[in-house]
Amino acid sequence: QVQLVESGGGLAQAGGSLRLSCAASGRTLSYHNMAWFRQAPGKVREFVASISWSGGITNYADSVKGRFTISRGSAKNTLYLQMSGLKPEDSAVYYCAAPANPVGPGVAGGPTTTEYDYWGQGTQVTVSS
């Protein structure tokens, strides 16, 4: 079983930056893609970004492209999301996610929640205008 723990959320002003981290434990995720999702109150959970285990392939939602950067630590069990140019509409609980099965090095993962089996508890990001 894998445990995912997010951290780094908080309050930021519009235009500011935050860096989210996700630490995985219980099993190595060296050969698994990983992703970030977010969920605002009253809305469905939506895809933010995903990354291959090699780190060479990334996917972003159009709403964050050019402002957010997803990356992985060298040990592959840590996931990051650097968020810049924050907007009030970025306010949400941010979740990291990973599939149960390993994938090829060129697979970053798609935008559907059903692709992912492991989820963290989430970290709140609030952006004030």
N, C-alpha and C positions, 0 to 999 in steps of 0.2 A: 504494500500500500504506500502511496505517496502523500505526503503532507506538503501543502503549499502555503507559505505565509507571506503576505504582502506587508510592506511598510513604506513610509515616506509621504503618505498623504497629509493633507492639512489645508490651511487657508492661504490663498494667494490672491493678489490683486490682478485685475485684467492686464494682460501684457507681461505678466510675470512668468516665473518658471518653477517647476517642481520636478523632482526625480523620484520615481517609484522603483522599489525593489521587490523581488519575489524570490524567496529562498525555498528550495525544494529539499526534502529529506525523506528518508525511508527507502529510497531506491534511486539509483542513478538515472538521470534523464539525458545522458550524454548523446543518445541517438533518437531523441524525441524532439519534434518541433514544439514550440510553445507560443502562447498568445496572450494578449491583453483584451479584455472586454470591459464594458462599463454599463452601469444601469442607473438612470436617474429616477426619482420618485414618479410612480405612475406610468413609467415607460418600460418597454421590453429591453432585455439585455442586448447590447449591441457590440459588434466587433470594433476593435480599435486598431490592432496591429498583430502580426504574427511573424515568426522568424524560424528558419530552418535550424537544425542542430549544428550545422556548419557555420551558421551566422551569415552565410553569403547570400541568402535569399530572404527578402522581407516583403510583406504586404501591408498596406495601410488603408484604412477607410478614407474616403475622399475628404471627409470633414477634418481630418487631422494631418493629412499629407502636407509635408513642408514645415510642420510645426512640431511634430512628435518624432522621436527616434527610438526604435526598439533595438535592444542589443542583449547579448548574453555574456556572462562572465567566462573566464578561461576554463573553469572547471565544469562549465555547461549546466550546473545545477542552480545557477542564479540568473534571473531575468531582470532586465531593467527597462524602464520607460522614461526617457527624458522628454519632458513636456515644456515647450516654450511658447511664447505668444498666447498665453492662456486666455480663454474667453469665458464669460459666465455660463455659456451653454456647455462647457466642458465639465461643469459640476456634476458629480455622480460618484457612486461607489465603483471603484476600479478593481477588477478581478484578474488574476493570472490563471491560466489554464494549460493543461497538457493532456495529450492522448495517452491511453494505456499502452499502446503498442509502438515500437520503434518504427521509424520511417526512413526513407532514403535521404541523402544529404541535400537534395534539391527541393525538398518539400517544406514549405513554410507553414502550410495549413490555411484553411479557408475560413470564411466568416460565420459559419453556422455553429451554434453552441453544441449541437449533437456530435460534432467531430471530437469533442474533448470530454475526457472522463474524470479528470482530476481538477478540482477548483479550490482556490483559496477562499478565505473568509471575507476578503475585500478590504479596501482602505478608502476612506472618504476623501474626496477632493472637492473643495469648495472655492469657487472663484468669484470674487466680488467685483462689481463694476465701478 
